[in-house]
Amino acid sequence: MRILGLDYGSRTVGVAVSDPLGITAQPLEIVRRKSENKLRQTLARIEELAKEYQAEMFVLGLPKNMNNTLGERADKSLEFKDMLERRTGLPVVMWDERLTTVAANRAMMEGGVRRENRGQYVDALAAALILQGYLDSLGTKETAAQNEE
C-alpha cells in the first residue's frame, strides 16, 4: 500500500511517496502555484500522482504552534485536507509537522547542498519527513501489539 505525504505551504506543496511496503518515504516533487488561492491545478496534479503511484491515502502535515495550538496555517491545511478528500475520495491523515522544515534544511546542510539550492528541495524533503514520521508510528504500534501477545 503506497501513501503520499504532503507538506502544504502558501505557494508550494511538497510531495513524498512511500515504498509499496509502507516502510520508507522518498521525496517526489514540489507542486508550485502562482498564488495561495489557486488550488485547482495543485489538486489536479496531486490527484494524478495518487493515481500514478496507486496511493491509498495521504498524510498531510499539520503545522502546529510550538505550544501545541493551531494557528492560521493549520486552518488552511485543514481546508486543504477537505478539498483533497472531496477531489480524490481518499482518506487524509493529519500529522504534526513541527520542525520538519528545520530538519530538512539541516539534513541538506549536512549533505553539502548549497544554500541557494536548498529551496528547490526543502518542501519535498519535509514531505518525506512527515510521511516517514507517520510510517514509523505504524511500525511502533505493530511492535507494541506484538509485545502484548
N, C-alpha and C positions, 0 to 999 in steps of 0.2 A: 504494500500500500504506500503510495507516494503522497507526500504532503508538501504544499507550498508555504513557505514562510514569507511574510511581508513586513517591511519597515515603511510605514506610511508617513510621508513628510509633506510639507506645504507645496513643493514643486516636483517631488520625486517619490517613487515607490521602489524600494529595493526589494528584489525577489530572490529567494533561495529555494532549492528543491532538496528533498530527502532522497536517499537511495531507496530502492524498492523494498528493502527490509526495514526501513524506518530507523536506521542506526546512526547515520551521519547526514549532515546538511552541507550543501555546497552552494556558494553564491552563483546566481544565474545571470541576472541582468538588472539594470536600473531603467524603469519606465519614467520618462521625463514629460512634463507638460508645461505649457507657457504660463498658465496662471492656476492658482489654487482651486478655483471653482470649475475648471474644465476637466471633468472626470469621465466623460463618455468614452473617449479614446483609451484612457488609462484602464478603465474597467474592461473594455473590449480586449485589450492586449493581455490582461491578466486572465481573462476567460480563455483566450487562445492558448496561453501557456498551460493552464489547468487541463485543457483537452489534450494538448500535445504530450504532456507528461502523465496523463491519466491520473491526475490528483484526485483524491477523495475528500480532502478537506484543506482548510487554510489555518495557519497560525498567524495572527496579526498582533504586532507589537502594541501594547497599551502604555503610553508614556505617562507614568505616574510621577507625581512630585516626590521629592526625597522623603517627605513626611507621610507618604502613602495616600495622599489626597489626589483627586482627579482635577485637572485644570482644563483650559480651553483646547489644548492639543489632544487630550484624552477624549473630550466630547467629539471632536472632529473624527478621531479614529473610530469611535463607536458609530457615528453616522456612516462612515465608510464601510464598516462591518455590515450594517443593514443593507446598504446598496449592493455590496458584493454578494450577500446571501440571496437577495432578490434576483440579481442578474444571473448567478451561476446555479442556484439551487443547492450549493454545497455548504456544509456547516463551517463556521468560522469560530475558532477558539481565540480568546483574547489572552495575551501573555505579557507579563510585566517586562518592559524593555529598558528599565532604568540602567543607565551606564553602558548600554550596548554600543552606542556610537563612540564613546570614550574607549572602550575595549577594542573596537575595530581600528580606530586611529592608532592606538598603542601597538597593536599587532602589526600594522603596516609600518610604523616607525621601526620596530624591532626587525622587520623583514627588509628594511632598507628602501622602502618605497619613498620617493622624494615627496616633499610636502606639496608641491604644485600638482602632483599626480594623484594624491590620495583622494581628492574629491570624485575622481572617476570611479572609485571602487567602494567608498565607505558605506554607502547605503545598501549595496548588495551584501557586503560582508556583515553589516549589522543585521540584515535579514537572516543570514546564515546563523549568527549567534543567537538570535531569537528562536529560530527553529531548533537549533541544537539544544538549547535550554529546555525546550518542550520535550524533545525526543529523550533527553537524559532523564527527565522526570518520569517518563513512561517506564524506562528501564528500572528506575528506583522503585516504582510501585510494584513491578513484576517481581523484583528481588525480595521486597518486603513480603509479598503474598507467598512466595515460595518458602521463605523462612518461617512463616506461620504454620505451614503444613506439617 
